[in-house]
Amino acid sequence: MAKIKQKKLKAENFRYVTKGIIKNPMLYLNDFFGNQTRIKYWERDIHLLVNAAVCSELAKPPVIENGYHCRQLIEQVEVAYVIYKQCNLKKQRRPLGFFKTQEDYWSFVIEGEAAFDGDVNPADTLSKFFSFQSLEKWYKTLDDMMVYLADPTDAYDDRFGDKVVVIRELLLRMARALYDIYDNEGIFVRVPSYFIASPMAVAGEPDGASLTGELSDGMSDEAGDSHDAEAGESAALSTEPEAMGGTSTDTSIQVEKENHQTEEA
């Protein structure tokens, strides 16, 4: 698959994500976590999938669901990438630093929460996920898993080496981050203090969950990153009141379906 270099996210550059999902990733999240499965089941599926892909003994008895779950996981990584780019999340130099404080550590041990600096932070998790490796490399990792699932022989045991520990952890954290976005009906990201949301009701959506706005291209990725999100991509915004001069503020962003029924004359 060709690398995604253009600013605009296009369905033709993905395997499974559609144009509608790119415009509104919440459609996918609401269907997957609201109708298809629960997060605790999905985390177990990922855990068993990785086991079966890396060790033939753990692939017994063989179950056809593993291949299907791998396909689902590829689609989920694509959705995570769409959100990552639309929210202009920056790459991190140390993507495996999962705990910033003791509180973060114990939140994970006791509650199973992927907290960072005291808060459950899906944006930080997605940033770490794609800082560790690019979408193209995640495709390669999951494609290799699919091949290993189809050929569970001892010759391929010890696949991925020690890296499998990181792969498993990041996949589980990515899934949890998407669930948290679904559960919170949005994602909090850091924006400049001068950023102003322009809420607009979307037809057919309930009050309080139908705000739309536009993200500025000004929140660009690190220099050298060729995957800047398209300026003006549609997003639903619910701002948190804060504005210390020269600082960033948190804005809850929920990508929503564009209202195609309203157009300017």
C-alpha positions in Angstrom: 0.0 0.0 0.0 1.3 3.4 -0.9 2.3 5.8 1.9 -0.3 8.3 2.9 1.5 11.6 2.1 -1.3 13.9 1.1 -2.8 16.2 3.7 -6.3 15.1 2.9 -7.4 11.8 4.5 -9.0 9.8 1.7 -10.8 6.5 1.9 -8.9 5.2 -1.2 -5.7 5.3 0.9 -7.1 2.9 3.6 -8.1 -0.7 3.4 -11.4 -0.6 5.3 -12.2 2.9 6.5 -14.9 4.5 4.4 -15.4 8.2 3.5 -18.3 8.4 6.1 -16.1 7.1 8.9 -13.3 9.6 8.0 -15.9 12.4 8.3 -17.2 11.0 11.5 -15.1 8.3 13.3 -17.8 8.3 16.1 -20.0 6.3 13.7 -17.5 3.5 13.8 -16.9 3.8 17.6 -20.6 3.9 18.4 -21.3 0.8 16.2 -18.3 -1.2 17.4 -18.4 -0.6 21.1 -22.2 0.0 21.2 -23.4 -2.9 19.1 -20.6 -5.4 18.3 -18.7 -6.0 21.5 -17.7 -4.8 24.9 -14.2 -3.5 25.7 -13.4 -6.3 28.1 -14.2 -8.9 25.5 -12.3 -7.0 22.8 -9.2 -6.7 25.0 -9.3 -10.5 25.5 -9.7 -11.1 21.8 -6.6 -8.9 21.1 -4.6 -10.8 23.8 -5.5 -14.2 22.4 -4.9 -13.0 18.8 -1.4 -11.9 19.6 -0.7 -15.2 21.5 -1.9 -17.3 18.6 0.1 -15.2 16.1 3.4 -15.4 17.9 3.4 -19.0 19.3 2.0 -22.1 17.5 1.3 -23.8 20.8 -0.9 -21.0 21.9 -2.8 -21.2 18.6 -4.4 -24.5 19.6 -7.1 -25.3 19.1 -7.1 -23.1 15.9 -10.1 -20.8 15.8 -11.3 -19.0 12.7 -12.2 -16.0 14.7 -8.6 -15.0 15.1 -8.3 -14.1 11.4 -11.5 -12.1 11.6 -10.3 -10.3 14.8 -7.1 -9.4 13.0 -9.0 -7.8 10.2 -11.1 -5.9 12.8 -7.9 -4.8 14.4 -6.5 -3.4 11.2 -9.7 -1.4 10.7 -9.5 -0.1 14.2 -5.9 1.0 13.7 -7.1 3.0 10.7 -9.8 4.7 12.7 -7.2 5.5 15.4 -5.0 7.0 12.7 -7.9 9.2 11.3 -8.5 10.6 14.8 -4.8 11.0 15.4 -4.4 13.1 12.2 -7.7 15.1 12.5 -6.7 16.1 16.1 -3.2 17.1 15.0 -1.6 15.0 17.7 2.1 15.4 18.0 4.6 12.6 18.0 6.5 11.8 21.2 10.2 11.1 21.6 9.5 8.5 24.3 6.3 6.7 23.2 6.8 3.9 25.7 6.7 6.1 28.8 3.2 5.1 29.9 3.3 6.4 33.4 4.3 9.9 34.3 3.5 9.7 38.1 2.9 7.1 40.8 -0.8 8.0 40.6 -0.8 6.9 36.9 0.8 3.6 37.8 -1.6 2.8 40.6 -4.6 3.9 38.5 -3.6 1.3 36.0 -2.9 -1.4 38.6 -6.1 -0.9 40.6 -8.6 0.5 38.1 -7.1 -0.5 34.8 -7.2 3.1 33.6 -4.6 4.3 31.1 -4.0 7.6 32.9 -1.2 10.0 32.1 -0.4 12.8 34.5 -3.5 12.0 36.5 -6.0 12.0 33.7 -7.4 9.3 31.4 -5.9 10.6 28.2 -6.8 8.9 24.9 -5.0 11.6 22.9 -1.8 10.8 24.7 -2.3 7.1 24.0 -2.9 7.6 20.3 0.1 9.9 20.1 2.3 7.2 21.6 0.8 4.5 19.4 1.8 6.3 16.1 5.0 7.6 17.6 6.2 4.1 18.1 5.6 3.2 14.5 3.8 4.6 11.5 0.5 3.4 10.1 2.4 1.6 7.3 4.5 -0.3 9.9 1.3 -1.2 11.8 -0.1 -2.6 8.6 3.1 -4.7 8.2 2.9 -5.9 11.8 -0.7 -7.0 11.5 -0.2 -8.5 8.1 2.6 -10.6 9.5 0.2 -11.7 12.3 -2.4 -12.7 9.7 0.3 -14.8 7.9 1.4 -16.5 11.1 -2.2 -17.3 12.0 -2.6 -19.0 8.6 0.6 -21.0 9.0 0.9 -22.0 12.7 4.2 -24.0 12.5 7.0 -24.3 15.0 9.4 -22.8 12.4 8.0 -19.4 13.0 7.9 -19.5 16.8 9.4 -16.5 18.6 8.0 -14.1 16.0 8.6 -10.4 16.6 11.1 -11.3 19.4 10.9 -9.2 22.5 9.1 -6.5 20.6 5.9 -8.5 20.9 5.6 -7.2 24.5 5.4 -3.6 23.2 3.1 -4.5 20.3 0.6 -6.2 22.6 0.7 -3.4 25.1 0.2 -0.7 22.5 -2.6 -2.5 20.7 -4.5 -3.0 24.0 -3.9 0.6 25.0 -5.1 1.8 21.5 -8.3 -0.2 21.8 -8.9 1.2 25.3 -8.3 4.8 24.1 -10.9 4.4 21.4 -13.3 3.0 23.9 -12.7 6.0 26.2 -13.5 8.3 23.3 -16.7 6.4 22.7 -17.6 6.3 26.4 -16.9 10.1 26.8 -18.5 11.0 23.5 -15.4 12.9 22.6 -11.6 13.4 23.0 -9.8 16.1 24.9 -6.9 17.7 23.1 -4.6 20.6 23.8 -5.1 23.7 21.7 -3.7 27.2 21.8 -5.4 29.5 24.3 -6.7 31.8 21.4 -8.5 28.9 19.8 -12.3 29.6 19.5 -14.9 26.9 18.7 -17.9 27.9 16.7 -20.6 25.4 17.7 -23.3 24.6 15.2 -26.2 22.2 15.6 -26.3 19.2 13.3 -29.7 18.2 12.1 -31.0 14.9 13.6 -28.6 14.9 16.5 -29.7 15.4 20.2 -28.8 18.6 21.9 -25.4 18.6 23.6 -24.0 16.0 21.3 -24.3 17.8 18.0 -21.7 20.6 18.0 -19.6 21.1 15.0 -16.6 23.3 14.4 -13.3 23.5 12.5 -9.8 22.7 13.6 -7.0 25.0 12.4 -4.0 23.8 10.5 -2.0 25.9 12.9 -1.8 23.0 15.3 0.7 21.2 13.1 2.7 18.1 13.8 6.4 18.2 14.5 8.7 19.5 11.7 9.3 16.8 9.1 6.0 15.0 9.7 4.3 14.8 6.3 0.9 13.8 7.5 -0.7 17.2 8.5 -4.5 17.0 8.8 -6.6 18.9 6.4 -7.5 22.4 7.5 -11.1 22.8 8.2 -12.0 19.1 8.8 -15.4 18.9 10.4 -15.4 18.2 14.1 -17.8 18.5 17.0 -16.4 20.6 19.8 -17.3 21.2 23.4 -14.9 23.7 25.0 -13.7 23.7 28.5 -13.5 27.2 30.1 -9.9 28.0 30.6 -7.6 30.6 29.1 -4.4 31.5 30.9 -2.5 33.9 28.7 -0.1 32.2 26.3 -1.0 28.7 27.5 -3.0 25.9 25.9 -6.5 24.9 26.8 -8.3 21.6 26.7 -11.0 21.2 24.1 -13.3 18.2 23.9 -13.4 17.1 20.3 -15.9 14.7 18.9 -15.8 14.1 15.2 -19.3 14.3 13.8 -21.2 13.8 10.5 -21.3 16.9 8.3 -24.8 18.2 7.7 -25.1 17.9 4.0 -28.6 19.3 4.1 -27.4 22.8 4.9 -25.3 24.6 2.3 -24.7 28.3 1.7 -26.4 29.7 -1.2 
